[in-house]
């Protein structure tokens, strides 16, 4: 039974040579000698850069501006067929 704390010098670790912060995070989370909490934090920090989120990207035609596309969308929305009560009866619905 050891009653006194271990005051010996910790093992000398080889320095991590990383050229970028992402490479540093990768080396930390892949090192089994690191504590699991440190490895998890490094993995969480690296996650958005290794697996980016899906995003919606708007595509604009080079010859049309935003206003022209908006006008075209408004024109298309006017073509929506409205079903009135009399049309429902002719379709066999009540």
C-alpha positions as CSV (number, residue, x, y, z in Angstrom):
1,X,0.0,0.0,0.0
2,X,1.4,3.4,-1.0
3,X,0.6,6.1,1.5
4,X,2.7,8.9,-0.1
5,X,2.0,10.4,-3.5
6,X,4.2,9.5,-6.4
7,X,6.6,12.5,-6.8
8,X,8.7,11.0,-9.4
9,X,9.1,12.8,-12.7
10,X,6.6,11.8,-15.3
11,X,7.8,10.0,-18.4
12,X,9.3,12.2,-21.0
13,X,7.0,12.3,-24.0
14,X,8.1,13.0,-27.5
15,X,7.0,16.4,-28.7
16,X,4.1,16.4,-31.2
17,X,5.2,17.8,-34.5
18,X,2.1,19.2,-36.2
19,X,2.0,21.7,-39.1
20,X,-1.6,22.7,-38.5
21,X,-4.1,22.9,-35.6
22,X,-6.2,20.1,-37.2
23,X,-3.1,17.9,-37.5
24,X,-2.4,18.6,-33.8
25,X,-6.0,17.6,-32.8
26,X,-5.7,14.4,-34.9
27,X,-2.5,13.4,-33.2
28,X,-4.0,14.0,-29.8
29,X,-7.2,12.0,-30.3
30,X,-5.4,9.2,-32.0
31,X,-2.8,8.8,-29.2
32,X,-3.9,6.0,-26.8
33,X,-1.5,7.4,-24.2
34,X,-3.6,10.5,-23.7
35,X,-6.4,10.5,-21.2
36,X,-9.8,9.7,-22.7
37,X,-11.3,13.1,-21.7
38,X,-8.5,14.9,-23.6
39,X,-8.9,12.6,-26.6
40,X,-12.7,13.2,-26.7
41,X,-12.3,17.0,-26.5
42,X,-9.8,16.9,-29.4
43,X,-12.1,14.7,-31.4
44,X,-15.1,17.0,-30.8
45,X,-13.0,20.1,-31.8
46,X,-11.8,18.4,-35.0
47,X,-15.2,17.0,-36.0
48,X,-16.6,20.1,-37.9
49,X,-13.4,20.2,-40.0
50,X,-13.3,16.5,-40.9
51,X,-17.1,16.1,-41.5
52,X,-18.7,19.4,-42.6
53,X,-22.4,19.9,-42.2
54,X,-24.6,19.8,-45.2
55,X,-25.8,23.2,-46.2
56,X,-28.2,24.7,-48.7
57,X,-26.5,26.6,-51.5
58,X,-28.4,29.1,-53.7
59,X,-27.6,29.1,-57.3
60,X,-28.0,32.2,-59.3
61,X,-27.8,32.4,-63.1
62,X,-25.1,34.8,-64.2
63,X,-27.4,36.6,-66.6
64,X,-30.3,37.0,-64.2
65,X,-30.3,39.0,-61.0
66,X,-32.2,38.3,-57.8
67,X,-35.0,40.6,-58.8
68,X,-35.6,38.8,-62.0
69,X,-35.7,35.4,-60.3
70,X,-38.1,36.7,-57.7
71,X,-40.5,38.0,-60.3
72,X,-40.4,34.6,-62.1
73,X,-41.2,32.9,-58.8
74,X,-44.1,35.2,-58.2
75,X,-45.4,34.6,-61.7
76,X,-45.2,30.8,-61.1
77,X,-47.1,31.1,-57.8
78,X,-50.0,32.8,-59.6
79,X,-50.5,29.7,-61.7
80,X,-51.5,27.6,-58.7
81,X,-55.0,26.2,-59.3
82,X,-57.4,27.0,-56.5
83,X,-60.1,24.4,-55.9
84,X,-63.4,26.0,-55.0
85,X,-66.4,24.3,-53.4
86,X,-68.1,23.8,-56.8
87,X,-65.0,22.2,-58.3
88,X,-64.8,19.7,-55.3
89,X,-68.3,18.4,-56.1
90,X,-67.4,17.9,-59.8
91,X,-64.3,15.9,-58.7
92,X,-66.5,13.5,-56.7
93,X,-65.4,14.8,-53.3
94,X,-67.6,16.1,-50.6
